[in-house]
Amino acid sequence: MADVPIYVNEDSNLAEAGKVFTTNFEVSSIGTTEIPVALFRNPSGSGKTVQLIRFSFSNFHTVTSFIRVRAYVAPTVTSDGTGLTEGCTRIGGAAGVAVAFSSPTVSANGTRIAQWLTPSFATPVFVNLDYLFILDPNTQILITAQADGTSRILAGSLIWTEV
């Protein structure tokens, strides 16, 4: 039998075409003050539209706790933070255009578009964004976190497509 690609759904079709990308981050010492934890940007002049597919995150604390995770559009960024590694889910695929950073500095969060809650001792929270958050060139999303106590740890990953 010849090699025949198996296309299960839109995600796998895009992954087969090398158009699905991922990045992840981890931030410790999250306390009761809301802080920026990640910045995701479709750069000016990219020539691509970025559609968010899925966001997942976990609260890695050893006591019963929760972390509130929020997403904002159009933040006022004063420093990007530390660059994160973005990767194509098609191993050996070309690099994408979107860029991500951890621990950015902002003077204003922007407009809140979503909020989720993640408890400790739980499986990761998976948020299917179903391509509904769309970033045109020169737009960005800020992810923040706020805990119910001190020294909480949040890990997250984001999956997107570029078309």
TORKE-232916 format. One record per residue (C-alpha): z, y, x. Coordinates in nm, 2 decimals. Each point is the difference from the previous one (the first is absolute). Layout:
REM residues N
zz,yy,xx
Z,Y,X;
...
***
This chain:
REM residues 163
zz,yy,xx
0.00,0.00,0.00;
-0.09,0.34,0.13;
0.27,0.27,0.06;
0.03,0.17,-0.33;
0.24,0.29,-0.03;
0.25,-0.03,-0.29;
0.04,0.32,-0.20;
0.31,-0.02,-0.21;
0.04,0.36,-0.12;
-0.07,0.36,0.10;
0.27,0.00,0.28;
-0.16,-0.30,0.16;
-0.35,0.14,-0.04;
0.11,0.32,0.18;
0.19,-0.20,0.27;
-0.31,-0.21,0.06;
-0.20,0.32,0.05;
0.26,0.13,0.25;
0.11,0.28,-0.22;
0.37,-0.08,-0.05;
0.27,0.14,0.24;
0.37,-0.02,0.04;
0.29,0.17,0.19;
0.37,-0.05,0.00;
0.32,0.19,0.09;
0.37,-0.04,0.04;
0.26,0.28,-0.01;
0.37,-0.04,0.06;
0.29,0.23,-0.06;
-0.11,0.10,-0.35;
0.29,0.18,-0.17;
0.07,0.19,-0.32;
-0.24,0.29,0.08;
-0.36,-0.06,-0.08;
-0.21,-0.02,0.32;
-0.37,-0.04,0.08;
-0.06,-0.35,0.12;
-0.38,-0.03,0.01;
-0.32,0.21,-0.04;
-0.34,-0.14,-0.09;
-0.31,0.22,0.04;
-0.37,-0.02,-0.07;
-0.12,0.25,0.27;
-0.23,0.29,-0.06;
-0.36,-0.10,0.07;
0.07,-0.37,-0.03;
-0.29,-0.05,-0.24;
0.20,-0.27,-0.19;
0.20,-0.02,-0.31;
0.33,-0.19,0.05;
0.14,-0.20,-0.29;
0.36,-0.14,0.02;
0.02,-0.36,-0.10;
0.36,-0.11,0.06;
0.33,0.13,0.14;
0.29,-0.22,0.08;
0.34,0.08,0.14;
0.34,-0.16,0.07;
0.36,0.12,0.03;
0.15,-0.19,0.30;
0.36,0.09,-0.04;
0.28,-0.26,0.01;
0.21,0.15,-0.28;
-0.09,0.06,-0.36;
-0.20,0.32,0.00;
-0.33,0.15,-0.12;
-0.26,0.23,0.14;
-0.21,0.24,-0.21;
-0.35,0.02,0.13;
-0.23,0.29,-0.12;
-0.36,0.09,0.05;
-0.13,0.36,0.01;
-0.34,0.16,0.03;
-0.09,0.32,0.19;
0.31,0.02,0.22;
0.03,0.29,0.24;
0.01,-0.18,0.34;
0.13,0.17,0.31;
-0.02,-0.31,0.23;
-0.18,-0.33,-0.07;
0.27,-0.21,0.16;
-0.07,-0.32,0.19;
-0.34,-0.16,-0.05;
0.00,-0.34,-0.16;
-0.25,-0.28,0.07;
-0.26,-0.05,-0.27;
-0.19,-0.32,-0.02;
-0.29,-0.16,-0.18;
0.09,-0.31,-0.20;
-0.33,-0.16,0.11;
0.11,-0.11,0.35;
-0.24,0.15,0.24;
-0.11,0.26,-0.25;
-0.07,0.36,0.08;
0.27,0.27,0.00;
0.04,0.21,-0.31;
0.02,0.37,-0.04;
0.34,0.05,-0.16;
0.30,0.07,0.22;
0.37,-0.06,-0.05;
0.32,0.13,0.16;
0.37,-0.08,-0.01;
0.28,0.26,-0.02;
-0.22,0.31,-0.06;
0.16,0.35,-0.02;
-0.08,0.19,-0.32;
0.11,0.34,-0.14;
-0.09,-0.10,-0.36;
-0.04,-0.35,-0.14;
-0.28,0.10,-0.24;
-0.04,-0.14,-0.36;
0.17,-0.32,-0.08;
-0.23,-0.26,-0.14;
0.21,-0.31,0.00;
0.35,-0.14,0.06;
0.13,-0.35,0.05;
0.34,-0.16,0.06;
0.07,-0.28,0.25;
0.33,-0.19,0.00;
0.14,-0.18,0.30;
0.01,-0.38,0.03;
-0.32,-0.01,-0.20;
-0.35,-0.12,0.06;
-0.24,0.28,0.09;
-0.11,0.24,-0.28;
-0.38,-0.03,-0.05;
-0.17,0.29,-0.17;
-0.36,-0.07,-0.11;
-0.16,0.34,0.01;
-0.33,-0.15,-0.13;
-0.22,0.25,0.17;
0.15,0.28,-0.22;
0.12,0.22,0.29;
-0.31,0.15,0.15;
-0.01,0.22,0.31;
-0.31,0.21,0.05;
-0.06,0.13,0.36;
0.27,0.25,0.11;
0.27,-0.14,-0.23;
0.33,-0.17,0.07;
0.30,-0.18,-0.15;
0.35,0.03,0.12;
0.25,-0.29,-0.04;
0.37,0.09,-0.01;
0.32,-0.20,-0.03;
0.36,0.08,-0.11;
0.28,-0.26,0.00;
0.33,-0.03,-0.18;
0.19,-0.01,0.33;
-0.05,0.03,0.37;
-0.19,-0.20,0.26;
-0.24,-0.17,-0.23;
-0.33,-0.15,0.13;
-0.33,0.01,-0.18;
-0.31,-0.19,0.10;
-0.33,0.06,-0.18;
-0.37,-0.09,0.01;
-0.30,0.16,-0.16;
-0.34,-0.16,-0.07;
-0.31,0.21,-0.08;
-0.37,-0.01,-0.01;
-0.26,0.25,0.13;
-0.33,0.05,-0.19;
***
